Amino acid sequence: MNIKHSIKNDPFYRHIFKLVLPIVLQNLLSAAVSSADVVMLNYVGQSSISAVSLASQYAGVLFMVFYGLGTGVTILCAQYYGKGDLRAIQVLEGIAMRFSLIFAVAFVGLALFVPGEMMHIFTNDAELIRIGASYLRCMSVSYLCWGVTEVYLAVLRSIERVVISTAVNVIAFAANIILNAVFIFGLFGMPKLGAMGVAIATSMSRVLELVICLVVSFLSKDIKLDLKYMFVSSKELFSDFVKLSLPALGNDIIWSVAFSMYSVIIGHLGTDAVAANSFVVVVRNFGTVLCFGMASAGGILLGNIIGENKLEEAGEDAGKLMKLTVITGAIGGVIILAVMPFALSYADLSSQAMHYMKYMLLINVYYVMGAAVNTTMIAGIFRSGGDSRFGFVCDAISMWCYAVPLGFIAAFVIKLPVMWVYFLLCTDEFVKWPWVIKHYKSRKWLNNITRDDITFR
């Protein structure tokens, strides 16, 4: 009874639940879009599922680029919002937009001109390369829109306009699911396009999302989606953004590329393993929406508190956030376990793929706890205090010096069975725990990084 009373009357818990619910809804809908792709393509064929799953790894890498930039701008904007400096937030939005569009243009070029070569990295199967290359070429138009909207929505979230950013995503995601059905199955007189339909639907929903952001910007009285912010310079803010965002960006890129290497390893173990993993990723996404939402909301709230220079309060609230993270990680495992029978009964895969899928799901029941704790500390707590370098070093070592080499050795040198390879890949999160927990307890991450002496040109 006392615990319930404490939670109910603690402003941190009240505030974080207010922030986390829209973010969880947004993450849930994002997972729903991914699952809709797999569910609908299940009626088209295993090759389409596998090809789209592999091609989507590039969107996953790009998402982590945008997420890293968004996290970087959120670190600073959340603290400046706590300080009450909206001008600094506008300039930071422009700086982040410059970097975002550079990466978006690069990915557009790759997807348009060398999609086959991009697919060949993941698989040698000619049919999967053909389907995936067409998918990537059609997806290219969405990357520019995505680069703009991700930065703007990150800024809105950092100033606690979470409901607005979630509403934008809800509309875009809902449109994506509806358009998926229209173009995959040829509804309302449209042609049946299969995997290509997924790409068209995603691109159209990204354009819609950008249009809605422009409307929101027009109605906003303070933080707008205005490209002229890109041409306002501040040596101090640019220096801070580079110092904080580039390690965060590097962290997310090396993490996402390493995770894509897992798909490279699995992709060369056969189409059964790829197809099974496609379904597993969807289920895991549903299992992690709550804990990842808690990490995002906690990072924003802690950043606001640190920006107000309440460092001792922020340290205490970080401890409360960790308790919530452990609870949500356990809930995520239960969700995967509960969804597992339905996923196994629905999937229309070969018997070997079904066998892989069953045990991959069981492994993910506990894997989400490792991911939840590390994400909250590295991407939430540490970054809220301006510490993005630790996560970069930690993930670089744990994934590129441990998990990726271990996976390649297990798969191609020792040639272990598929499930042993998958199990070894899923030890990466737990290897990090001793160093991550030690850094958390040290409180070296707890810093107010706002400035008073900012010049604009």
Helices and strands as residue ranges (DSSP letters): H 2-9, H 11-41, H 46-83, H 86-113, H 115-120, H 126-158, H 162-185, G 187-189, H 195-219, G 227-231, H 235-267, H 271-307, H 311-346, H 351-375, I 376-382, H 383-384, H 389-398, I 399-403, H 404-408, I 409-413, H 418-425, H 428-442
